[in-house]
Amino acid sequence: MRSRVVSAQLWVYVRGHAYFGNSSREALPVSVDVMRLVKPGAASTCPPARLDSPALSPVVSGKASQPLGLGGWIGVDVERLVTEWFKHPKDNCGIVIRGYDADGHQVIVIDHEEEDGAYVPFIEVHTADNRKHRTKRTMGLNCDENSEETRCCRYPLTVDFEEFGWDWIIAPKKYEANYCAGECPYVFLQKYPHTHIVALANKHATTGPCCAPRKMSAISMLYFDNSYNIIYGLLPGMVVDRCGCS
């Protein structure tokens, strides 16, 4: 509830022409409906998730093109819905997804067991923090390429996966990783006072406190696995949020 939704995309895997034995090379339309489960009246519990439930409220209805081959992912914008969930989380009873082609086949994969859950629907949410931040002594310094700061500081660094030749990563193609650099003078932004005490006591030590990440965060990623399935994962320790001396 302290965060603001910047974007929210529902990803669903749609079975393609070849899955149903259709060799057509034409783009055939499929209908995709996203419906929200709503608590009836003053009920405190959520209703069962059934397609014939009277507690369903339409969120998004539209047409999409059925992928060629065995299938592929399509995205549906659900930012407004997720924003309401963030404001009133107790009203989040989930959603029901329905997708059919012209022949009445259910084309959207909803089975958690299919392909070990690799094709299960998921919502990708990007948020921004609405809280007011207060400056603290241990928050760390942020610098840029033109900064004259010599002390331990966090600098911007953009990592471009395409430059590495990592074409198996679908999204993001690049991200802000950041890095730490600078000197560590007397007890400056130190994680442990013990680090400085040991440096003073051990006169034969050749190294002192070094500038290193103090806080790191994860990024979400879409990528192909070895079997060319599209996987969604959360990779920890990919972004430097704060630097300090340790």
Accessible surface in RSA format (square Angstrom, percent):
REM  Atomic radii and reference values for relative SASA: ProtOr
REM  Chains: A
REM  Algorithm: Lee & Richards
REM  Probe-radius: 1.40
REM  Slices: 20
REM RES _ NUM      All-atoms   Total-Side   Main-Chain    Non-polar    All polar
REM                ABS   REL    ABS   REL    ABS   REL    ABS   REL    ABS   REL
RES MET A   1   165.39  85.6 104.60  69.2  60.78 144.7  77.60  66.0  87.79 116.3
RES ARG A   2   158.67  66.6 151.35  77.2   7.32  17.4  48.90  66.8 109.77  66.5
RES SER A   3    40.49  34.2  32.50  43.4   7.99  18.4   4.08   8.7  36.41  51.0
RES ARG A   4   126.47  53.1 121.96  62.2   4.50  10.7  54.12  74.0  72.35  43.8
RES VAL A   5    10.96   7.2   0.46   0.4  10.50  25.3   0.46   0.4  10.50  28.5
RES VAL A   6    73.10  48.1  59.18  53.6  13.93  33.6  61.39  53.3  11.72  31.8
RES SER A   7    44.84  37.9  44.76  59.7   0.08   0.2  34.57  73.6  10.27  14.4
RES ALA A   8     1.42   1.3   0.00   0.0   1.42   3.2   0.19   0.3   1.22   3.2
RES GLN A   9    61.88  34.6  61.72  45.1   0.16   0.4  15.00  31.9  46.89  35.6
RES LEU A  10     2.45   1.4   2.45   1.8   0.00   0.0   2.45   1.7   0.00   0.0
RES TRP A  11    56.43  22.6  56.43  27.3   0.00   0.0  56.43  30.1   0.00   0.0
RES VAL A  12     0.12   0.1   0.12   0.1   0.00   0.0   0.12   0.1   0.00   0.0
RES TYR A  13    21.28   9.9  21.28  12.1   0.00   0.0   9.10   6.8  12.18  15.0
RES VAL A  14     0.41   0.3   0.41   0.4   0.00   0.0   0.41   0.4   0.00   0.0
RES ARG A  15    29.56  12.4  29.56  15.1   0.00   0.0   2.91   4.0  26.65  16.2
RES GLY A  16     0.00   0.0   0.00   N/A   0.00   0.0   0.00   0.0   0.00   0.0
RES HIS A  17     3.52   1.9   2.38   1.7   1.14   2.9   3.52   3.6   0.00   0.0
RES ALA A  18    49.55  45.6  32.51  50.2  17.03  38.7  35.36  49.8  14.19  37.6
RES TYR A  19   111.84  52.2  86.64  49.3  25.20  65.6  56.32  42.3  55.51  68.4
RES PHE A  20    62.22  31.1  27.91  17.3  34.30  89.3  36.23  22.0  25.98  74.4
RES GLY A  21    70.75  87.2   0.00   N/A  70.75  87.2  37.62 103.2  33.13  74.2
RES ASN A  22    56.62  39.0  48.23  46.6   8.38  20.2  18.54  44.6  38.08  36.8
RES SER A  23   105.17  88.9  82.07 109.5  23.11  53.2  55.08 117.3  50.09  70.2
RES SER A  24    34.36  29.0  20.89  27.9  13.46  31.0  25.97  55.3   8.38  11.7
RES ARG A  25   185.33  77.8 162.35  82.8  22.98  54.7  70.84  96.8 114.48  69.4
RES GLU A  26   124.44  71.4 119.20  90.2   5.24  12.5  45.15  87.3  79.28  64.7
RES ALA A  27    76.11  70.0  46.63  72.0  29.49  67.1  47.42  66.8  28.69  76.0
RES LEU A  28    55.81  31.1  55.59  39.8   0.22   0.6  55.81  39.2   0.00   0.0
RES PRO A  29    76.43  55.7  71.54  65.2   4.90  17.8  73.42  60.6   3.01  18.7
RES VAL A  30     1.85   1.2   0.21   0.2   1.63   3.9   1.85   1.6   0.00   0.0
RES SER A  31    37.54  31.7  36.31  48.5   1.23   2.8  22.73  48.4  14.81  20.8
RES VAL A  32     8.65   5.7   7.96   7.2   0.69   1.7   7.96   6.9   0.69   1.9
RES ASP A  33    28.93  20.3  28.93  28.8   0.00   0.0   3.18   7.5  25.75  25.7
RES VAL A  34     0.37   0.2   0.06   0.1   0.32   0.8   0.06   0.0   0.32   0.9
RES MET A  35    15.14   7.8  15.14  10.0   0.00   0.0   2.94   2.5  12.20  16.2
RES ARG A  36    43.91  18.4  43.91  22.4   0.00   0.0   7.06   9.7  36.85  22.3
RES LEU A  37     4.72   2.6   4.64   3.3   0.08   0.2   4.64   3.3   0.08   0.2
RES VAL A  38    65.66  43.2  62.83  56.9   2.83   6.8  65.09  56.6   0.57   1.5
RES LYS A  39    48.69  23.8  37.83  23.2  10.86  25.9  18.19  16.4  30.50  32.5
RES PRO A  40    77.93  56.8  64.00  58.3  13.94  50.7  73.23  60.5   4.70  29.2
RES GLY A  41    81.88 101.0   0.00   N/A  81.88 101.0  46.01 126.3  35.87  80.3
RES ALA A  42   111.07 102.1  68.13 105.1  42.94  97.7  79.92 112.5  31.15  82.5
RES ALA A  43    41.83  38.5  20.15  31.1  21.68  49.3  31.89  44.9   9.94  26.3
RES SER A  44    97.48  82.4  70.99  94.7  26.49  61.0  49.24 104.9  48.24  67.6
RES THR A  45    99.99  71.1  93.92  95.2   6.07  14.5  70.13  94.2  29.87  45.1
RES CYS A  46    59.97  45.4  35.74  39.9  24.23  56.9  17.91  45.4  42.06  45.4
RES PRO A  47    21.62  15.8   9.11   8.3  12.51  45.5  15.55  12.8   6.07  37.7
RES PRO A  48    80.10  58.4  67.64  61.7  12.46  45.3  79.74  65.8   0.36   2.3
RES ALA A  49    72.09  66.3  39.17  60.4  32.92  74.9  39.17  55.2  32.92  87.2
RES ARG A  50   121.53  51.0 116.35  59.3   5.18  12.3  57.88  79.1  63.65  38.6
RES LEU A  51    79.98  44.5  62.22  44.5  17.76  44.6  62.41  43.8  17.56  47.3
RES ASP A  52   113.07  79.2  83.72  83.3  29.35  69.4  49.63 116.8  63.44  63.3
RES SER A  53    10.09   8.5   2.57   3.4   7.52  17.3   0.12   0.3   9.97  14.0
RES PRO A  54   133.91  97.6  94.85  86.5  39.06 142.0 108.14  89.3  25.77 160.1
RES ALA A  55    15.38  14.1   4.54   7.0  10.84  24.7  15.06  21.2   0.32   0.9
RES LEU A  56    31.89  17.8   9.41   6.7  22.48  56.5   9.57   6.7  22.32  60.1
RES SER A  57    44.06  37.2  42.99  57.4   1.08   2.5  13.87  29.5  30.20  42.3
RES PRO A  58   107.68  78.5  87.15  79.4  20.53  74.6  87.37  72.1  20.31 126.2
RES VAL A  59    50.67  33.3  18.40  16.7  32.27  77.8  23.16  20.1  27.51  74.6
RES VAL A  60    49.94  32.9  44.31  40.1   5.63  13.6  49.79  43.3   0.14   0.4
RES SER A  61    80.93  68.4  48.38  64.6  32.55  75.0  34.65  73.8  46.27  64.8
RES GLY A  62    36.23  44.7   0.00   N/A  36.23  44.7  32.51  89.2   3.72   8.3
RES LYS A  63   156.59  76.4 121.75  74.7  34.84  82.9  86.24  77.6  70.35  74.9
RES ALA A  64    27.33  25.1  15.34  23.7  11.99  27.3  26.53  37.4   0.81   2.1
RES SER A  65    71.37  60.3  58.96  78.7  12.41  28.6  24.29  51.7  47.08  66.0
RES GLN A  66     8.45   4.7   5.08   3.7   3.37   8.0   0.00   0.0   8.45   6.4
RES PRO A  67    28.50  20.8  17.72  16.2  10.78  39.2  28.50  23.5   0.00   0.0
RES LEU A  68    76.57  42.6  59.67  42.7  16.90  42.5  59.89  42.1  16.68  44.9
RES GLY A  69    34.22  42.2   0.00   N/A  34.22  42.2  30.36  83.3   3.86   8.6
RES LEU A  70   122.82  68.4 115.33  82.5   7.48  18.8 115.33  81.0   7.48  20.1
RES GLY A  71    22.09  27.2   0.00   N/A  22.09  27.2   0.00   0.0  22.09  49.5
RES GLY A  72    15.75  19.4   0.00   N/A  15.75  19.4  15.75  43.2   0.00   0.0
RES TRP A  73    38.14  15.3  12.09   5.9  26.05  61.2  12.09   6.4  26.06  42.3
RES ILE A  74    32.59  18.5  28.44  21.2   4.15  10.0  32.59  23.5   0.00   0.0
RES GLY A  75    33.69  41.5   0.00   N/A  33.69  41.5   1.65   4.5  32.04  71.8
RES VAL A  76    16.25  10.7  13.07  11.8   3.18   7.7  16.25  14.1   0.00   0.0
RES ASP A  77    92.56  64.8  79.39  79.0  13.17  31.1  33.84  79.7  58.71  58.6
RES VAL A  78     2.63   1.7   0.00   0.0   2.63   6.3   2.63   2.3   0.00   0.0
RES GLU A  79    66.47  38.2  65.49  49.5   0.98   2.3  10.59  20.5  55.88  45.6
RES ARG A  80   196.51  82.5 188.47  96.1   8.04  19.1  69.45  94.9 127.06  77.0
RES LEU A  81     6.94   3.9   3.04   2.2   3.90   9.8   5.70   4.0   1.24   3.3
RES VAL A  82     4.55   3.0   4.55   4.1   0.00   0.0   4.55   4.0   0.00   0.0
RES THR A  83    37.87  26.9  37.87  38.4   0.00   0.0  33.86  45.5   4.00   6.1
RES GLU A  84    66.56  38.2  66.11  50.0   0.45   1.1  25.54  49.4  41.02  33.5
RES TRP A  85    25.45  10.2  23.55  11.4   1.91   4.5  23.68  12.6   1.77   2.9
RES PHE A  86    58.97  29.5  53.07  32.9   5.89  15.3  58.40  35.4   0.57   1.6
RES LYS A  87   129.16  63.0 116.38  71.4  12.78  30.4  69.86  62.9  59.30  63.2
RES HIS A  88   107.99  59.0 103.68  72.1   4.31  11.0  67.43  69.5  40.55  47.2
RES PRO A  89    67.47  49.2  56.17  51.2  11.30  41.1  57.30  47.3  10.18  63.2
RES LYS A  90   178.51  87.1 164.17 100.7  14.34  34.1 115.55 104.0  62.96  67.1
RES ASP A  91    65.38  45.8  62.05  61.8   3.33   7.9  11.00  25.9  54.38  54.2
RES ASN A  92    68.20  47.0  47.24  45.7  20.96  50.5   3.75   9.0  64.45  62.3
RES CYS A  93    19.95  15.1   0.02   0.0  19.93  46.8   4.99  12.6  14.96  16.1
RES GLY A  94    24.59  30.3   0.00   N/A  24.59  30.3  23.81  65.3   0.78   1.7
RES ILE A  95    38.21  21.7  16.03  11.9  22.18  53.5  16.03  11.5  22.18  60.2
RES VAL A  96    15.70  10.3  12.39  11.2   3.30   8.0  15.70  13.6   0.00   0.0
RES ILE A  97    25.16  14.3  12.28   9.1  12.88  31.0  12.28   8.8  12.88  35.0
RES ARG A  98    79.29  33.3  75.83  38.7   3.46   8.2  14.37  19.6  64.92  39.3
RES GLY A  99     0.64   0.8   0.00   N/A   0.64   0.8   0.17   0.5   0.47   1.1
RES TYR A 100    71.55  33.4  69.91  39.8   1.64   4.3  50.46  37.9  21.10  26.0
RES ASP A 101    21.64  15.2  11.27  11.2  10.37  24.5   5.91  13.9  15.73  15.7
RES ALA A 102    98.93  91.0  54.09  83.5  44.84 102.0  67.04  94.4  31.88  84.5
RES ASP A 103   114.97  80.5  82.02  81.6  32.96  77.9  20.76  48.9  94.21  94.0
RES GLY A 104    48.75  60.1   0.00   N/A  48.75  60.1  29.23  80.2  19.52  43.7
RES HIS A 105    73.07  39.9  69.21  48.1   3.86   9.9  45.37  46.8  27.71  32.2
RES GLN A 106    72.88  40.8  62.18  45.4  10.70  25.5  21.83  46.5  51.06  38.7
RES VAL A 107     0.00   0.0   0.00   0.0   0.00   0.0   0.00   0.0   0.00   0.0
RES ILE A 108     1.28   0.7   1.22   0.9   0.06   0.1   1.22   0.9   0.06   0.2
RES VAL A 109     0.73   0.5   0.56   0.5   0.16   0.4   0.73   0.6   0.00   0.0
RES ILE A 110    84.01  47.8  72.34  53.9  11.67  28.1  72.34  52.1  11.67  31.7
RES ASP A 111    72.51  50.8  65.72  65.4   6.79  16.1  25.46  59.9  47.05  46.9
RES HIS A 112   128.78  70.4 119.14  82.8   9.64  24.7  74.38  76.7  54.40  63.3
RES GLU A 113   142.11  81.6 127.66  96.6  14.45  34.4  51.49  99.6  90.61  74.0
RES GLU A 114    46.04  26.4  37.82  28.6   8.23  19.6  26.88  52.0  19.16  15.6
RES GLU A 115    96.64  55.5  74.72  56.5  21.92  52.2  12.74  24.6  83.90  68.5
RES ASP A 116   145.32 101.8 110.54 110.0  34.78  82.2  35.56  83.7 109.76 109.5
RES GLY A 117    19.96  24.6   0.00   N/A  19.96  24.6  10.50  28.8   9.46  21.2
RES ALA A 118    19.92  18.3   6.68  10.3  13.24  30.1  14.43  20.3   5.50  14.6
RES TYR A 119    29.66  13.8  29.65  16.9   0.01   0.0  11.56   8.7  18.10  22.3
RES VAL A 120    36.62  24.1  35.74  32.4   0.88   2.1  35.74  31.1   0.88   2.4
RES PRO A 121    29.34  21.4  14.90  13.6  14.44  52.5  15.04  12.4  14.30  88.9
RES PHE A 122    32.35  16.2  25.27  15.7   7.07  18.4  32.35  19.6   0.00   0.0
RES ILE A 123    50.43  28.7  28.09  20.9  22.34  53.8  28.09  20.2  22.34  60.6
RES GLU A 124    34.23  19.7  33.13  25.1   1.10   2.6   4.90   9.5  29.33  23.9
RES VAL A 125    55.76  36.7  27.74  25.1  28.03  67.5  27.74  24.1  28.03  76.0
RES HIS A 126    88.62  48.4  85.28  59.3   3.35   8.6  55.58  57.3  33.04  38.4
RES THR A 127    69.21  49.2  38.70  39.2  30.51  72.7   9.88  13.3  59.34  89.7
RES ALA A 128    28.99  26.7  22.23  34.3   6.76  15.4  28.99  40.8   0.00   0.0
RES ASP A 129    64.38  45.1  34.37  34.2  30.01  71.0  26.24  61.8  38.14  38.0
RES ASN A 130    88.75  61.2  61.23  59.2  27.52  66.3  26.78  64.4  61.97  59.9
RES ARG A 131   123.23  51.7 109.29  55.7  13.95  33.2  41.06  56.1  82.17  49.8
RES LYS A 132   202.83  98.9 173.12 106.2  29.70  70.7 121.31 109.2  81.52  86.8
RES HIS A 133   136.93  74.8 101.90  70.8  35.03  89.6  75.74  78.1  61.19  71.2
RES ARG A 134   204.97  86.1 191.17  97.5  13.80  32.9  66.02  90.2 138.94  84.2
RES THR A 135   138.78  98.7 103.85 105.3  34.93  83.2  72.39  97.2  66.38 100.4
RES LYS A 136   131.26  64.0 120.48  73.9  10.78  25.7  69.02  62.1  62.24  66.3
RES ARG A 137   186.24  78.2 159.89  81.5  26.35  62.7  89.44 122.2  96.80  58.7
RES THR A 138    58.69  41.7  57.18  58.0   1.51   3.6  34.75  46.7  23.94  36.2
RES MET A 139    82.66  42.8  74.60  49.4   8.07  19.2  60.56  51.5  22.10  29.3
RES GLY A 140    19.48  24.0   0.00   N/A  19.48  24.0   2.01   5.5  17.46  39.1
RES LEU A 141    55.12  30.7  52.62  37.6   2.50   6.3  53.94  37.9   1.17   3.2
RES ASN A 142   107.68  74.3  75.69  73.1  31.98  77.0  26.05  62.7  81.62  78.9
RES CYS A 143    19.70  14.9   4.36   4.9  15.34  36.1   7.73  19.6  11.97  12.9
RES ASP A 144    71.31  50.0  69.90  69.6   1.42   3.3  22.40  52.7  48.91  48.8
RES GLU A 145   137.71  79.1 104.80  79.3  32.92  78.4  67.21 130.0  70.50  57.6
RES ASN A 146   137.55  94.9 111.38 107.6  26.17  63.0  33.82  81.4 103.73 100.3
RES SER A 147    44.24  37.4  16.03  21.4  28.21  65.0  15.60  33.2  28.65  40.1
RES GLU A 148   165.81  95.2 137.83 104.3  27.99  66.6  59.81 115.7 106.00  86.5
RES GLU A 149    53.27  30.6  34.81  26.3  18.45  43.9  13.65  26.4  39.61  32.3
RES THR A 150    88.05  62.6  79.22  80.3   8.83  21.0  64.05  86.0  24.00  36.3
RES ARG A 151    92.36  38.8  92.36  47.1   0.00   0.0  23.52  32.2  68.84  41.7
RES CYS A 152     0.35   0.3   0.00   0.0   0.35   0.8   0.00   0.0   0.35   0.4
RES CYS A 153     0.00   0.0   0.00   0.0   0.00   0.0   0.00   0.0   0.00   0.0
RES ARG A 154    57.75  24.2  56.27  28.7   1.48   3.5   0.64   0.9  57.11  34.6
RES TYR A 155    31.06  14.5  30.52  17.4   0.54   1.4  18.01  13.5  13.05  16.1
RES PRO A 156    54.35  39.6  45.78  41.7   8.56  31.1  46.99  38.8   7.36  45.7
RES LEU A 157    82.36  45.9  78.58  56.2   3.78   9.5  82.18  57.7   0.18   0.5
RES THR A 158    67.94  48.3  44.78  45.4  23.16  55.2  27.92  37.5  40.02  60.5
RES VAL A 159    25.13  16.5  22.59  20.5   2.53   6.1  25.13  21.8   0.00   0.0
RES ASP A 160    25.66  18.0  22.67  22.6   2.99   7.1   6.45  15.2  19.21  19.2
RES PHE A 161     4.95   2.5   4.95   3.1   0.00   0.0   4.95   3.0   0.00   0.0
RES GLU A 162   104.98  60.3  85.50  64.7  19.47  46.4  27.54  53.3  77.43  63.2
RES GLU A 163   143.33  82.3 105.12  79.5  38.21  91.0  39.74  76.9 103.59  84.6
RES PHE A 164   111.43  55.7  81.43  50.4  30.00  78.1  88.40  53.6  23.03  65.9
RES GLY A 165    53.56  66.1   0.00   N/A  53.56  66.1  33.66  92.4  19.90  44.6
RES TRP A 166   106.47  42.7 105.14  50.9   1.33   3.1  83.77  44.7  22.70  36.8
RES ASP A 167   117.71  82.5 101.72 101.2  15.99  37.8  40.02  94.2  77.69  77.5
RES TRP A 168   110.84  44.5 107.35  52.0   3.49   8.2  97.92  52.2  12.91  20.9
RES ILE A 169     0.87   0.5   0.70   0.5   0.17   0.4   0.70   0.5   0.17   0.5
RES ILE A 170    52.44  29.8  45.60  34.0   6.83  16.5  46.60  33.6   5.83  15.8
RES ALA A 171    38.33  35.2  37.48  57.8   0.85   1.9  37.69  53.1   0.64   1.7
RES PRO A 172    39.53  28.8  34.35  31.3   5.18  18.8  39.38  32.5   0.15   0.9
RES LYS A 173    84.16  41.1  79.31  48.7   4.84  11.5  59.06  53.2  25.10  26.7
RES LYS A 174   115.60  56.4 105.15  64.5  10.45  24.9  54.81  49.3  60.79  64.8
RES TYR A 175    30.63  14.3  22.11  12.6   8.52  22.2  20.55  15.4  10.07  12.4
RES GLU A 176    93.70  53.8  87.96  66.5   5.75  13.7  56.88 110.0  36.82  30.1
RES ALA A 177    10.52   9.7  10.11  15.6   0.40   0.9  10.11  14.2   0.40   1.1
RES ASN A 178    22.27  15.4  16.03  15.5   6.25  15.0   0.10   0.2  22.17  21.4
RES TYR A 179    93.91  43.8  91.91  52.3   2.01   5.2  58.78  44.2  35.13  43.3
RES CYS A 180    23.79  18.0   2.02   2.3  21.77  51.2   2.02   5.1  21.77  23.5
RES ALA A 181    38.23  35.1  32.98  50.9   5.24  11.9  38.23  53.8   0.00   0.0
RES GLY A 182    39.26  48.4   0.00   N/A  39.26  48.4  16.81  46.1  22.45  50.3
RES GLU A 183   115.82  66.5 109.89  83.1   5.92  14.1  43.00  83.2  72.82  59.5
RES CYS A 184    24.14  18.3   0.90   1.0  23.24  54.6   1.18   3.0  22.96  24.8
RES PRO A 185    61.57  44.9  47.03  42.9  14.55  52.9  60.98  50.3   0.59   3.7
RES TYR A 186   159.05  74.3 141.69  80.6  17.36  45.2  98.22  73.8  60.83  75.0
RES VAL A 187    57.85  38.1  51.86  47.0   5.98  14.4  51.86  45.1   5.98  16.2
RES PHE A 188    31.05  15.5  26.55  16.4   4.50  11.7  31.05  18.8   0.00   0.0
RES LEU A 189     9.56   5.3   7.19   5.1   2.37   6.0   8.31   5.8   1.26   3.4
RES GLN A 190    25.55  14.3   5.25   3.8  20.30  48.3   5.04  10.7  20.51  15.6
RES LYS A 191    98.36  48.0  78.50  48.2  19.87  47.3  32.58  29.3  65.78  70.1
RES TYR A 192   118.28  55.2 118.28  67.3   0.00   0.0  88.65  66.6  29.63  36.5
RES PRO A 193    98.10  71.5  96.73  88.2   1.38   5.0  97.79  80.7   0.32   2.0
RES HIS A 194   125.08  68.4 120.05  83.4   5.03  12.9  87.66  90.3  37.42  43.5
RES THR A 195    30.74  21.9  24.04  24.4   6.69  15.9  19.48  26.2  11.26  17.0
RES HIS A 196    21.17  11.6  21.17  14.7   0.00   0.0  16.28  16.8   4.89   5.7
RES ILE A 197   103.36  58.8 103.15  76.8   0.21   0.5 103.15  74.3   0.21   0.6
RES VAL A 198    61.73  40.6  59.84  54.2   1.89   4.5  61.73  53.6   0.00   0.0
RES ALA A 199    34.38  31.6  17.54  27.1  16.85  38.3  20.00  28.2  14.39  38.1
RES LEU A 200    90.62  50.5  86.25  61.7   4.37  11.0  87.50  61.5   3.12   8.4
RES ALA A 201    80.53  74.0  47.02  72.6  33.51  76.2  58.00  81.7  22.54  59.7
RES ASN A 202    69.43  47.9  62.33  60.2   7.10  17.1  17.25  41.5  52.18  50.4
RES LYS A 203   164.42  80.2 132.90  81.5  31.52  75.1  96.35  86.7  68.07  72.5
RES HIS A 204   168.84  92.3 146.50 101.8  22.34  57.2 102.34 105.5  66.50  77.4
RES ALA A 205    46.00  42.3  15.92  24.6  30.08  68.4  23.47  33.1  22.53  59.7
RES THR A 206   136.00  96.7  95.72  97.0  40.28  96.0  80.70 108.4  55.30  83.6
RES THR A 207   113.47  80.7  95.81  97.1  17.66  42.1  71.25  95.7  42.22  63.8
RES GLY A 208    47.30  58.3   0.00   N/A  47.30  58.3  20.32  55.8  26.98  60.4
RES PRO A 209    30.07  21.9  14.70  13.4  15.37  55.9  15.17  12.5  14.90  92.6
RES CYS A 210    74.61  56.4  70.00  78.1   4.61  10.8  37.25  94.4  37.36  40.3
RES CYS A 211    24.29  18.4   3.31   3.7  20.98  49.3   3.31   8.4  20.98  22.6
RES ALA A 212    25.33  23.3  23.91  36.9   1.42   3.2  25.00  35.2   0.33   0.9
RES PRO A 213    64.52  47.0  42.16  38.4  22.36  81.3  42.23  34.9  22.29 138.5
RES ARG A 214    52.52  22.1  27.82  14.2  24.70  58.8   4.19   5.7  48.33  29.3
RES LYS A 215   108.86  53.1 103.42  63.5   5.44  13.0  53.75  48.4  55.11  58.7
RES MET A 216    86.30  44.7  57.57  38.1  28.72  68.4  31.67  26.9  54.62  72.4
RES SER A 217    42.79  36.2  35.79  47.8   7.01  16.1  35.16  74.9   7.63  10.7
RES ALA A 218    40.34  37.1  15.94  24.6  24.40  55.5  15.94  22.4  24.40  64.6
RES ILE A 219    22.66  12.9  17.63  13.1   5.03  12.1  22.66  16.3   0.00   0.0
RES SER A 220    29.80  25.2  19.68  26.3  10.12  23.3   6.57  14.0  23.22  32.5
RES MET A 221     6.08   3.1   3.78   2.5   2.30   5.5   3.52   3.0   2.55   3.4
RES LEU A 222    15.02   8.4  14.39  10.3   0.63   1.6  14.39  10.1   0.63   1.7
RES TYR A 223    55.26  25.8  55.26  31.4   0.00   0.0  23.13  17.4  32.13  39.6
RES PHE A 224    73.40  36.7  66.19  41.0   7.21  18.8  66.19  40.1   7.21  20.6
RES ASP A 225    48.56  34.0  35.77  35.6  12.79  30.2  26.68  62.8  21.88  21.8
RES ASN A 226   156.19 107.7 126.30 122.0  29.90  72.0  37.53  90.3 118.67 114.7
RES SER A 227    81.62  69.0  57.84  77.2  23.79  54.8  26.13  55.6  55.49  77.7
RES TYR A 228   181.07  84.5 164.43  93.6  16.64  43.3 116.44  87.5  64.62  79.7
RES ASN A 229    24.48  16.9  23.44  22.7   1.04   2.5   1.04   2.5  23.44  22.7
RES ILE A 230    31.49  17.9  30.05  22.4   1.44   3.5  30.05  21.6   1.44   3.9
RES ILE A 231    40.37  23.0  39.44  29.4   0.92   2.2  40.37  29.1   0.00   0.0
RES TYR A 232    86.08  40.2  61.92  35.2  24.16  62.9  42.92  32.3  43.15  53.2
RES GLY A 233    16.07  19.8   0.00   N/A  16.07  19.8  16.07  44.1   0.00   0.0
RES LEU A 234   121.82  67.8  96.13  68.8  25.69  64.6  96.13  67.5  25.69  69.1
RES LEU A 235    54.32  30.3  54.04  38.7   0.28   0.7  54.32  38.1   0.00   0.0
RES PRO A 236   111.46  81.2  97.90  89.2  13.56  49.3  98.36  81.2  13.09  81.4
RES GLY A 237    40.73  50.2   0.00   N/A  40.73  50.2  18.97  52.1  21.77  48.7
RES MET A 238    48.59  25.2  41.38  27.4   7.21  17.2  19.11  16.2  29.49  39.1
RES VAL A 239    22.08  14.5  22.08  20.0   0.00   0.0  22.08  19.2   0.00   0.0
RES VAL A 240     9.59   6.3   9.59   8.7   0.00   0.0   9.59   8.3   0.00   0.0
RES ASP A 241    46.87  32.8  32.45  32.3  14.42  34.1  14.03  33.0  32.84  32.8
RES ARG A 242    55.37  23.2  53.29  27.2   2.08   5.0   6.08   8.3  49.29  29.9
RES CYS A 243     2.37   1.8   0.45   0.5   1.92   4.5   0.45   1.1   1.92   2.1
RES GLY A 244     0.21   0.3   0.00   N/A   0.21   0.3   0.00   0.0   0.21   0.5
RES CYS A 245     0.00   0.0   0.00   0.0   0.00   0.0   0.00   0.0   0.00   0.0
RES SER A 246    47.22  39.9  30.45  40.6  16.78  38.6  27.17  57.9  20.05  28.1
END  Absolute sums over single chains surface
CHAIN  1 A    15720.7      12390.1       3330.6       8681.8       7038.9
END  Absolute sums over all chains
TOTAL         15720.7      12390.1       3330.6       8681.8       7038.9
